């Protein structure tokens, strides 16, 4: 069973929000919710949770490009690191 097919068991307080979606997205959410027997809100909540997991940040991302050691650094990285 996929993550969208599972009903939420979360007891976290929910906050009412208003979002604007394209009509094609609205139709998708409506139809998917109908097929799976869940609310449209549940489809959105579970989709957001999956999206959050997929955009996990690389802990070394901030370091990329932070050192200027000249050309061919990748091929001689051990020399640069251990000097």
DSSP file (Angstrom, degrees, kcal/mol; ACC not computed):
  #  RESIDUE AA STRUCTURE BP1 BP2  ACC     N-H-->O    O-->H-N    N-H-->O    O-->H-N    TCO  KAPPA ALPHA  PHI   PSI    X-CA   Y-CA   Z-CA
    1    1 A X              0   0    0      0, 0.0     5,-0.0     0, 0.0     2,-0.0   0.000 360.0 360.0 360.0 131.8    0.0    0.0    0.0
    2    2 A X    >>  -     0   0    0      1,-0.1     3,-1.1     3,-0.0     4,-0.7  -0.260 360.0-103.1 -78.1 168.5    1.5    3.4   -1.0
    3    3 A X  T 34 S+     0   0    0      1,-0.3     3,-0.5     2,-0.2    -1,-0.1   0.807 122.2  53.7 -61.5 -29.5    1.8    6.3    1.4
    4    4 A X  T 34 S+     0   0    0      1,-0.2    -1,-0.3    42,-0.1    42,-0.1   0.663 102.5  57.9 -80.1 -15.2   -1.3    8.0   -0.2
    5    5 A X  T <4 S+     0   0    0     -3,-1.1     2,-0.4     2,-0.1    -1,-0.2   0.611  90.3  87.1 -87.5 -12.2   -3.4    4.9    0.3
    6    6 A X  S  < S-     0   0    0     -4,-0.7     2,-0.2    -3,-0.5    40,-0.1  -0.719  79.4-127.0 -90.6 135.3   -2.9    4.9    4.1
    7    7 A X        -     0   0    0     -2,-0.4     2,-0.2     1,-0.1    -2,-0.1  -0.557  32.8-103.7 -77.4 144.7   -5.2    7.0    6.2
    8    8 A X        -     0   0    0     -2,-0.2    -1,-0.1     1,-0.1    34,-0.0  -0.444  31.2-177.2 -69.8 137.5   -3.5    9.4    8.6
    9    9 A X        +     0   0    0     -2,-0.2    -1,-0.1    -3,-0.0     2,-0.1   0.208  38.2 135.5-113.5  11.0   -3.4    8.5   12.2
   10   10 A X        -     0   0    0      1,-0.1    -2,-0.0     2,-0.0     0, 0.0  -0.355  40.0-166.7 -66.3 135.9   -1.8   11.7   13.3
   11   11 A X        +     0   0    0     -2,-0.1    -1,-0.1     2,-0.1     2,-0.1   0.198  46.2 129.2-103.1  12.7   -3.1   13.4   16.4
   12   12 A X  S    S-     0   0    0      1,-0.1     2,-0.1     0, 0.0    -2,-0.0  -0.447  71.7 -99.5 -70.1 140.0   -1.3   16.6   15.6
   13   13 A X        -     0   0    0     -2,-0.1     2,-0.3     1,-0.1    -1,-0.1  -0.381  39.8-140.4 -61.0 131.1   -3.5   19.7   15.7
   14   14 A X        -     0   0    0     -2,-0.1     2,-0.5    -3,-0.1    -1,-0.1  -0.714   6.6-146.6 -96.5 147.7   -4.4   20.7   12.2
   15   15 A X        -     0   0    0     -2,-0.3     2,-0.3     0, 0.0    -2,-0.0  -0.950  19.5-121.2-115.8 130.3   -4.6   24.4   11.1
   16   16 A X        +     0   0    0     -2,-0.5     2,-0.3     2,-0.0     0, 0.0  -0.552  40.3 173.5 -71.9 128.4   -7.1   25.5    8.5
   17   17 A X        -     0   0    0     -2,-0.3     2,-0.5     2,-0.0     0, 0.0  -0.920  26.7-138.8-132.9 158.5   -5.4   27.0    5.4
   18   18 A X        +     0   0    0     -2,-0.3     2,-0.3     2,-0.0    -2,-0.0  -0.984  25.8 175.0-121.0 122.8   -6.6   28.3    2.1
   19   19 A X        -     0   0    0     -2,-0.5     2,-0.5     2,-0.0    -2,-0.0  -0.922  25.7-131.7-126.3 152.5   -4.5   27.4   -1.0
   20   20 A X        -     0   0    0     -2,-0.3     2,-0.3     0, 0.0    -2,-0.0  -0.909  27.9-178.9-106.0 127.6   -5.0   28.1   -4.7
   21   21 A X        -     0   0    0     -2,-0.5     2,-0.1     1,-0.0    -2,-0.0  -0.881  33.4-100.7-121.9 153.7   -4.5   25.1   -7.1
   22   22 A X     >  -     0   0    0     -2,-0.3     4,-2.3     1,-0.1     3,-0.4  -0.393  39.1-112.4 -65.0 152.4   -4.8   24.8  -10.9
   23   23 A X  H  > S+     0   0    0      1,-0.2     4,-2.2     2,-0.2     5,-0.2   0.837 118.1  54.3 -60.2 -33.4   -8.1   23.3  -12.0
   24   24 A X  H  > S+     0   0    0      2,-0.2     4,-2.0     1,-0.2    -1,-0.2   0.876 108.8  48.5 -68.9 -35.4   -6.2   20.2  -13.2
   25   25 A X  H  > S+     0   0    0     -3,-0.4     4,-2.7     2,-0.2    -2,-0.2   0.895 110.2  51.9 -68.6 -40.0   -4.6   19.7   -9.8
   26   26 A X  H  X S+     0   0    0     -4,-2.3     4,-2.7     1,-0.2    -2,-0.2   0.928 110.2  48.2 -60.7 -45.4   -8.0   20.1   -8.1
   27   27 A X  H  X S+     0   0    0     -4,-2.2     4,-2.6     2,-0.2     5,-0.2   0.898 111.4  50.4 -64.3 -40.3   -9.5   17.5  -10.3
   28   28 A X  H  X S+     0   0    0     -4,-2.0     4,-2.9     2,-0.2     5,-0.3   0.951 112.5  45.8 -60.9 -49.6   -6.6   15.1   -9.7
   29   29 A X  H  X S+     0   0    0     -4,-2.7     4,-2.5     1,-0.2     5,-0.2   0.920 114.2  49.2 -60.9 -44.8   -6.9   15.5   -5.9
   30   30 A X  H  X S+     0   0    0     -4,-2.7     4,-2.1    -5,-0.2    -1,-0.2   0.936 115.3  42.6 -60.6 -48.2  -10.7   15.1   -6.0
   31   31 A X  H  X S+     0   0    0     -4,-2.6     4,-2.5     2,-0.2    -2,-0.2   0.903 114.5  49.7 -68.3 -41.8  -10.6   12.0   -8.1
   32   32 A X  H  X S+     0   0    0     -4,-2.9     4,-2.2    -5,-0.2    -1,-0.2   0.923 111.4  49.3 -63.8 -43.3   -7.7   10.4   -6.2
   33   33 A X  H  X>S+     0   0    0     -4,-2.5     5,-1.8    -5,-0.3     4,-1.3   0.907 111.5  49.7 -61.9 -41.9   -9.4   11.0   -2.9
   34   34 A X  H  <5S+     0   0    0     -4,-2.1     3,-0.3    -5,-0.2    -2,-0.2   0.928 111.4  48.4 -62.4 -45.5  -12.6    9.5   -4.2
   35   35 A X  H  <5S+     0   0    0     -4,-2.5    -1,-0.2     1,-0.2    -2,-0.2   0.869 117.8  40.4 -63.4 -37.5  -10.8    6.4   -5.5
   36   36 A X  H  <5S-     0   0    0     -4,-2.2    -1,-0.2    -5,-0.2    -2,-0.2   0.547 107.2-121.6 -92.1  -8.2   -8.9    5.9   -2.2
   37   37 A X  T  <5S+     0   0    0     -4,-1.3     2,-0.3    -3,-0.3    -3,-0.2   0.827  72.3 116.7  72.8  31.2  -11.8    6.7    0.1
   38   38 A X      < -     0   0    0     -5,-1.8    -1,-0.3    -6,-0.2    -2,-0.1  -0.796  69.6 -91.7-123.1 168.1  -10.0    9.6    1.9
   39   39 A X     >  -     0   0    0     -2,-0.3     4,-1.7     1,-0.1     5,-0.1  -0.372  30.4-118.2 -75.5 159.0  -10.6   13.3    2.1
   40   40 A X  H  > S+     0   0    0      1,-0.2     4,-2.0     2,-0.2     5,-0.1   0.878 117.6  56.6 -61.9 -37.5   -9.0   15.7   -0.3
   41   41 A X  H  > S+     0   0    0      1,-0.2     4,-2.9     2,-0.2    -1,-0.2   0.880 103.4  53.4 -61.3 -38.0   -7.3   17.3    2.7
   42   42 A X  H  > S+     0   0    0      2,-0.2     4,-2.7     1,-0.2     5,-0.3   0.894 106.1  52.5 -65.8 -39.1   -5.7   13.9    3.5
   43   43 A X  H  X S+     0   0    0     -4,-1.7     4,-2.0     2,-0.2    -1,-0.2   0.926 112.5  45.6 -60.5 -44.3   -4.4   13.6   -0.1
   44   44 A X  H  X S+     0   0    0     -4,-2.0     4,-2.4     2,-0.2    -2,-0.2   0.932 112.9  50.1 -65.1 -46.3   -2.8   17.1    0.3
   45   45 A X  H  X S+     0   0    0     -4,-2.9     4,-2.1     1,-0.2    -2,-0.2   0.937 113.6  44.5 -58.6 -48.1   -1.3   16.3    3.8
   46   46 A X  H  X S+     0   0    0     -4,-2.7     4,-2.2     1,-0.2    -1,-0.2   0.859 111.9  53.4 -67.3 -34.3    0.2   13.1    2.7
   47   47 A X  H  X S+     0   0    0     -4,-2.0     4,-2.4    -5,-0.3    -1,-0.2   0.902 108.5  49.6 -65.5 -40.7    1.6   14.6   -0.5
   48   48 A X  H  X S+     0   0    0     -4,-2.4     4,-2.5     2,-0.2    -2,-0.2   0.910 109.7  51.7 -64.3 -42.0    3.3   17.4    1.5
   49   49 A X  H  X S+     0   0    0     -4,-2.1     4,-1.7     2,-0.2    -2,-0.2   0.916 111.2  46.8 -61.2 -43.0    4.8   14.8    3.8
   50   50 A X  H  X S+     0   0    0     -4,-2.2     4,-1.8     1,-0.2    -1,-0.2   0.916 110.9  52.5 -65.2 -41.8    6.2   12.8    0.9
   51   51 A X  H  X S+     0   0    0     -4,-2.4     4,-1.0     1,-0.2    -2,-0.2   0.907 106.2  54.0 -59.8 -42.8    7.5   16.0   -0.7
   52   52 A X  H >< S+     0   0    0     -4,-2.5     3,-0.5     1,-0.2    -1,-0.2   0.891 108.4  49.3 -59.7 -40.1    9.3   17.0    2.6
   53   53 A X  H >< S+     0   0    0     -4,-1.7     3,-1.0     1,-0.2    -1,-0.2   0.861 108.6  53.9 -66.6 -34.8   11.1   13.6    2.6
   54   54 A X  H 3< S+     0   0    0     -4,-1.8    -1,-0.2     1,-0.2    -2,-0.2   0.648 104.8  53.5 -77.4 -15.2   12.2   14.0   -1.0
   55   55 A X  T << S+     0   0    0     -4,-1.0    -1,-0.2    -3,-0.5    -2,-0.1   0.070  73.0 154.9-108.2  25.4   13.8   17.4   -0.5
   56   56 A X    <   -     0   0    0     -3,-1.0     2,-0.3     1,-0.1    -3,-0.1  -0.247  45.7-117.4 -52.6 137.1   16.1   16.3    2.3
   57   57 A X        -     0   0    0      1,-0.1     2,-0.4     2,-0.0    -1,-0.1  -0.622  16.0-121.9 -86.1 134.6   19.1   18.6    2.4
   58   58 A X    >   -     0   0    0     -2,-0.3     3,-2.0     1,-0.1     4,-0.4  -0.626  19.0-140.1 -69.9 123.4   22.6   17.3    1.8
   59   59 A X  T 3  S+     0   0    0     -2,-0.4     3,-0.3     1,-0.3    -1,-0.1   0.723 102.0  49.8 -62.7 -19.3   24.6   18.2    5.0
   60   60 A X  T >> S+     0   0    0      1,-0.2     3,-1.2     2,-0.1     4,-0.9   0.420  80.1  99.6 -96.8   0.8   27.6   19.1    2.9
   61   61 A X  G X4 S+     0   0    0     -3,-2.0     3,-0.7     1,-0.3    -1,-0.2   0.862  78.4  56.0 -55.7 -39.5   25.7   21.2    0.4
   62   62 A X  G 34 S+     0   0    0     -4,-0.4    -1,-0.3    -3,-0.3    -2,-0.1   0.773 104.3  54.8 -65.2 -25.6   26.8   24.5    2.1
   63   63 A X  G X4 S+     0   0    0     -3,-1.2     3,-2.5    -4,-0.1     4,-0.4   0.722  78.5 108.7 -82.0 -21.5   30.5   23.4    1.7
   64   64 A X  T << S+     0   0    0     -4,-0.9    -3,-0.0    -3,-0.7     0, 0.0  -0.389  95.2   4.6 -62.0 123.7   30.3   22.9   -2.1
   65   65 A X  T 3  S+     0   0    0     -2,-0.2    -1,-0.3     2,-0.1    -2,-0.1   0.464  96.7 114.5  82.5   2.7   32.2   25.8   -3.7
   66   66 A X    <   +     0   0    0     -3,-2.5     2,-0.4     1,-0.0    -2,-0.1   0.631  67.9  61.0 -81.2 -12.1   33.4   27.2   -0.4
   67   67 A X        -     0   0    0     -4,-0.4     2,-0.8     3,-0.0    -2,-0.1  -0.954  64.7-160.0-118.0 132.3   37.1   26.4   -1.1
   68   68 A X        +     0   0    0     -2,-0.4     3,-0.1     1,-0.1    -2,-0.0  -0.846  30.7 149.5-110.9  94.9   39.0   27.9   -4.1
   69   69 A X        -     0   0    0     -2,-0.8    -1,-0.1     1,-0.4     2,-0.1   0.212  56.2-108.1-111.8  13.8   41.9   25.6   -4.6
   70   70 A X    >   -     0   0    0     -3,-0.1     3,-0.7     2,-0.0    -1,-0.4  -0.262  57.4 -26.1  90.8-178.7   42.4   26.0   -8.3
   71   71 A X  T 3  S+     0   0    0      1,-0.2    -3,-0.0     2,-0.1     0, 0.0  -0.236 119.3  24.0 -71.1 159.8   41.7   23.6  -11.3
   72   72 A X  T 3> S+     0   0    0      1,-0.1     4,-1.0     3,-0.1     3,-0.3   0.718  71.8 145.0  60.8  26.3   41.7   19.8  -11.1
   73   73 A X  T X4  +     0   0    0     -3,-0.7     3,-0.6     1,-0.2     7,-0.2   0.889  65.6  58.3 -60.3 -39.3   40.9   19.8   -7.3
   74   74 A X  G >4 S+     0   0    0      1,-0.2     3,-0.9     2,-0.2    -1,-0.2   0.886 105.0  49.4 -60.4 -39.2   38.8   16.7   -7.6
   75   75 A X  G 34 S+     0   0    0     -3,-0.3    -1,-0.2     1,-0.2    -2,-0.2   0.726 122.4  32.6 -75.7 -20.0   41.6   14.7   -9.0
   76   76 A X  G <X S+     0   0    0     -4,-1.0     4,-1.7    -3,-0.6     3,-0.3  -0.067  76.6 128.5-124.1  34.9   44.0   15.7   -6.3
   77   77 A X  H <> S+     0   0    0     -3,-0.9     4,-2.8     1,-0.2     5,-0.2   0.845  70.5  57.0 -62.1 -35.1   41.7   16.1   -3.4
   78   78 A X  H  > S+     0   0    0      1,-0.2     4,-2.3     2,-0.2    -1,-0.2   0.915 106.3  50.2 -62.5 -41.5   43.8   14.0   -1.0
   79   79 A X  H  4 S+     0   0    0     -3,-0.3     4,-0.4     1,-0.2    -1,-0.2   0.914 113.9  44.9 -61.5 -43.0   46.8   16.2   -1.6
   80   80 A X  H >< S+     0   0    0     -4,-1.7     3,-0.7    -7,-0.2    -2,-0.2   0.917 114.7  47.4 -69.0 -43.8   44.8   19.3   -0.8
   81   81 A X  H 3< S+     0   0    0     -4,-2.8    -2,-0.2     1,-0.2    -1,-0.2   0.900 117.1  41.0 -65.3 -42.0   43.0   17.9    2.3
   82   82 A X  T 3<        0   0    0     -4,-2.3    -1,-0.2    -5,-0.2    -2,-0.2   0.304 360.0 360.0 -96.6  10.1   46.1   16.4    3.9
   83   83 A X    <         0   0    0     -3,-0.7    -1,-0.2    -4,-0.4    -2,-0.1   0.475 360.0 360.0 -77.8 360.0   48.5   19.3    3.2
